[in-house]
Amino acid sequence: MQDFQWTKRLFKAVDSKDSERFVKYLTEDVSFRFGNGPTVKGKAAVLDSVNGLFAGLKGLEHQIIEIYQQADTIFFHGFVTYTRLDSSTLKVAFANVFKMQAELIKEYLIFADTSELFK
């Protein structure tokens, strides 16, 4: 059985909106896509992107249901609850795909319908 303890630390960084700690899990040339948004390339660009998202949120909390690994790819699914700046919340299902390079994430894909998040 694979030890996925590092993923708990990754999501703890995300849920605490600690973008500096979050990007430590990424390769320098990472490819990152959030939902239907454009693909962002490079650790510095991802840092800017997540800082923009975090600035628009009061908080967020991930609940991981299952994690699977096949070769160098890790699959997650669960629920994320976003807390907007006005303290209202939105809970959506999500799935993530991480393509790994050694111990770091080289490709980070997030599948979630967040179309209602900033309405």
Secondary structure as the mmCIF struct_conf table of DSSP 4:
data_model
#
loop_
_struct_conf.conf_type_id
_struct_conf.id
_struct_conf.beg_label_comp_id
_struct_conf.beg_label_asym_id
_struct_conf.beg_label_seq_id
_struct_conf.end_label_comp_id
_struct_conf.end_label_asym_id
_struct_conf.end_label_seq_id
HELX_RH_AL_P HELX_RH_AL_P1 GLN A 5 ASP A 15
TURN_TY1_P TURN_TY1_P1 SER A 16 LYS A 17
HELX_RH_AL_P HELX_RH_AL_P2 SER A 19 PHE A 22
HELX_RH_3T_P HELX_RH_3T_P1 VAL A 23 TYR A 25
STRN STRN1 LEU A 26 PHE A 34
TURN_TY1_P TURN_TY1_P2 GLY A 35 ASN A 36
BEND BEND1 GLY A 37 GLY A 37
HELX_LH_PP_P HELX_LH_PP_P1 PRO A 38 THR A 39
STRN STRN2 VAL A 40 LYS A 41
BEND BEND2 GLY A 42 GLY A 42
HELX_RH_AL_P HELX_RH_AL_P3 LYS A 43 ALA A 55
TURN_TY1_P TURN_TY1_P3 GLY A 56 GLY A 56
STRN STRN3 LEU A 57 GLN A 70
TURN_TY1_P TURN_TY1_P4 ALA A 71 ASP A 72
STRN STRN4 THR A 73 ARG A 84
TURN_TY1_P TURN_TY1_P5 LEU A 85 ASP A 86
BEND BEND3 SER A 87 SER A 87
STRN STRN5 THR A 89 GLN A 101
TURN_TY1_P TURN_TY1_P6 ALA A 102 GLU A 103
STRN STRN6 LEU A 104 ALA A 112
TURN_TY1_P TURN_TY1_P7 SER A 115 PHE A 118
#
